[in-house]
Structure formats: structure tokens, C-alpha cells
């Protein structure tokens, strides 16, 4: 009897652990595949409140009770009703409450989203929000690590000077307005380089194509993830930092160092 009880307890604990791990893996996968996550209540089935989207068997109007994760542009969704294109409409009922993992489809007076999955609404929403934030943090770290892996040189330094260069290439509506920052090298975290300074080419333009590319100024300090750029008419072997992740503040130096392999 004693051994049977022990076996039962071990089996129950194992089943609970397996369920917990499965839920964690599901949450991770759903978070990675969605951009707008919220706790919502189904107000009306086979309905839509977006003019350009027809109501159908797979649409529902859902009231956002709590926004768990979303881009800044839709941060004010709480309390609003959105149209959801349901993944499995046959399993959804009116007044049902759930956590919806979605991506935006139409943006206007009302929002329409497409569901990639859902989970039962938990009692502890704060814990769920923290778990989603942890997944986002891992995703950001993985993206940074990939950018580091693709770089040819990672340095810590300070901008000594910035100078404009003559227009490179032909006239374009997305003209980059290239400049070069002379960066004094304090330390090399990846790769090798002969010299105490390095030229980093960057676009000064705020055109939509270059808006997010880092712009450098004299005295700026940080960590550069440098890449060889053979396009745009730049000099052969030119080093650039065009991605927003290619320049990190000094506070991120240790994180970058740990991610360099």
C-alpha cells in the first residue's frame, strides 16, 4: 500500500510537471508568433465592426479587458471592441473570456486582428504578463546575439569626429546623405583591427529607409557592431552600423561581451 501511494504521488507530480512544461512551451510559441496579446471577452459572434472586413463564421467582436503586450501604437486598446478573425470559431462562445494572441490586420477607427491562438484567462494576469515579458526579453537577446554573430568587428569606443562626404551614387528619393564617424577604439570585443581609430559610415538622412539607422555625433560613446557593406557605392570594405541594434549604449557593454562567441 505504501509503495502504491508513493507511485501515485510520483505519477501525479510528473503529470503536473509535464502539463506545466507544455503550457510554458505553448505560451512561448504563441508569444513569438503574435504582436498583440490581450485578455478579452467575446461580445458577439459572426460579427465585425470594421467596414472593410465582412462578418463571417470566423469573425467575432471582442472587448479588450486587459492589454498584456502590444506595440506602442495600439497601447490604448483597453476597453475597446476589436474584430477578431478566430482561429477555431467552432470552439468559441459568446461571453467567453480568453487570452487572445493576435496580429494586426486592419487599423482604422476600429482594429481588426487575426488570431494565432488563445489560452484560458488566468486568475493571476500579472504573472502571465510577466511571463510574456520574459519571452519578449529572450527574443530581443536572441536577435542581438544573431546581429553580433553576423558582425565582422565589435568595438567599444568614442566618436572623435564626424564629417560629411561627397554624395555617393546617383540621385534617389531615398538619398542616404552619407557621413563618416571617426571612432577611437577603446577595446575590441570581436574580430581584429590594425589601428587606434576606425571609420564608420552612416546615413544622416531621416528618410523612411534610413530613419532607424543610428546617427553619430562627436563625443558619443558606446559599443559598435560593425558590418562590411558592399552596396550604396561606399568604398570597398567600408564598415557600417545600419541596424538599430548595431550601436549599443555603454550600459549594454557587458551584455554584448557575454553574447560574443
N, C-alpha and C positions, 0 to 999 in steps of 0.2 A: 504494500500500500504506500509506504514511504517513498519508494523509488518511482512508483506510478505518479505520485503527486509532484515529485521533483521533475519528472519528464514533462508533465503537463505545464508546469511553470516555465520551464526552459522553452518549450514549444510556443507558449503564449508570448514570452518575451521576444523570441525570434520572429514570430509573425508581426508583432508590433514594430520591431526594428525594421523589418522588410517593408512594411507599409509606410513607415516614416521616411525611409530612404527613397521609396518610389514617389512619394509626394514631393520630396525635395527635388528629385530629378525632373518631375513634371513641372514644378514651379520654375526651375532653371530654364528648361526648354521653352516654356510659354513666354517667359520674360524676354528671352533672347530673340524671339520671333515677333514681338509686338512693341509698339511705341506708346500706346495709350492704354493704361490699365486703371480700372475703376470698379468700385462696388456699386452695383446698380439694381434697380427694381423694374421688372417688366411691367409697363403700363398698358400696352395694347399690342396684340399680336396681329400679324399680317397688315401692318400699317407703316407709314413713313411720314416724316414732317419736312422732307427736303423735296422741293418742286421737281428737280431734275432726276429724282430717283423714284421709280414706280414701286408702290407697295406690292408685296407678293408673299408667297408661302414662307419665304425665308427672311422676311423683314419684321422688325418689331421696334416700337418706341420704348426706350428705356430711360428712366430718370437716374441721373448720376447722383448717388448719395454721398460718395466719398471718392475723390481722385487720389489714387495711390502712386501713380507715376505717369508723367506726360511731359512733352516739350513745353517750353515756356509760353509758346504761342497759344496754347489751349489750357492754360493754368486756371482759368475761371470757369471751368465746366460744372463745378459742384452745384447741384440744384437744377441744372438744365436737363432738358429732354433731348436725347440724341436718337438717330435712326441707326439700328444695328442690323447688319446683314449676318444672320445667325449661321453658325457652322452646322449645327444639328437642330433644326427647328422643331423636329418631331418630339424632342425631349424637353422643350421649354413651355412653361405655363404662365398665364397671367398672374401678376403679383409675386412671381418667383424672384427671389433675391440671389445674386451670384456675383462673383468676381469675374469681370469680362476682360479678356486680353485681346486687344484690337489694334488695328492700324487705320489711319485716316483714309477716307475715300473721297469725300466731298466736303469742302469748307465754304460756308456762307452764313446766312442768318442762323441756320442750324447746322449741326455737324452730322455727317454720316460716316460710320466706321464699319470695318469688316472684321468679324470675329475670327481669331485663330484658335481659341479655346476658352474654357471657363472652369472655375473651381467653385465649390460651395463657399458662401460667405462665412468667414470665421468669426468667432466671438471676439478675438483679440486682433483688431485691424492694425494696431500699432506694430505688433510683431510681424505681421505679414508685410507691412510697408518697409520695415527694417530688412526683412529677408530679400525683398525686391531690390532695395537699395544696395545690398551686398552683392547681388548678381550684377547690377549695373557697374559697381566698382570693379569687379573681376573682369567684366567686359572691357572697361576702359584700360585696365592694366594689360590685358592681352593685346589690345590694339596698339598700345605704346610699345610693348615688347616686340611686336611684329615690325613696327616702324624702326626700332633700334636695330633689329636683325637685318633690315634692308639698307641700313646706312653704311657708308664706307668709312666714316670718321665721326667720332663722338668726342666733343671737346668741352671744356669749361673755360670760359674766357670773358673778356670785356671789350666792347666796341671802342676802338681808338678814334676812328674817323669814318665818315660816310661821304661818298662822292657820287654824283650823278655821272652816268656815262652816255656817250652818244647813242642816239636811237639805233636799236638793233632790229634788223628785219624791215619789212615793208609796213605801210600804213594799215592799221587794223582798228576796228571798233573796240577791240579788247586789248589795246596797247598796254604793255606792262609798265613802261617807264622805268627801265632797269636802273638800279644803283648798286654800288658795291660797298659793303661794310668791311673795314679792316679790323679783324678781331685778334686781340692779343691772347695767346694761348696760355692759360694757367695750368691746365692738366689735360691729358689725353686719356679718355676712358675706353676708347675702342679705336683700333687702327694705328697707323703711324704716319707721321708728317715731319718733313725736314723744314725747320724754320720756327720762329717765335710768334709769327703772325700768319693769319690765313685770310684770304679774300672770300667773302660770302656774298654772292649775287642774290638780290631780292627785288621784287616788283614794288614800286612805290604806288602804283595805281590802286584806286579803290573800286575799280570796275568789278562787276559781279564775279568775273572769272578769278580775280586776284584778291578779293575783299578779305578773305580769311587767311591769306598768306601773311606770315609775320613781317612787320616793318621795324627796322632797327634804327636806333638813334645813338649818338655819342654818349658814352658812359654807361650804357646798358650792360648788365652782367647776367650771365645765365649759362645754360647748357644747350649746345647746338648738336642736332643730329643731322649731319651733312650728307648730301647725296650728289653723285655726279649727274650733271644734266647735259644731254647732247642736243636738246631741241631749242627752239626760240632764237637761234642764231648766236647763242652765247659762246664764248671762247671754248675751245676744246678742253675737256676735263674740268670745266667750271663747277665749283661747289655751290650748292643751293640749300635752302631750308624753306621749301614752299608749302609744306603741310603745316596746319596749326600745331601739330604735335612736335614739329621739328625744332621748336625753341621752347625750353622749359625754364622756369624761374629757378634761382639758386636753391630755393627751399626744396626742390624736387631732385636735387643732385644725388642724394643717397639712394632714392628710389631708382633713378636711371642706372646708377652704378650696380645695383643689385640685379637689374634686369639685363645687363650686358652679359652676353655669353660668348 
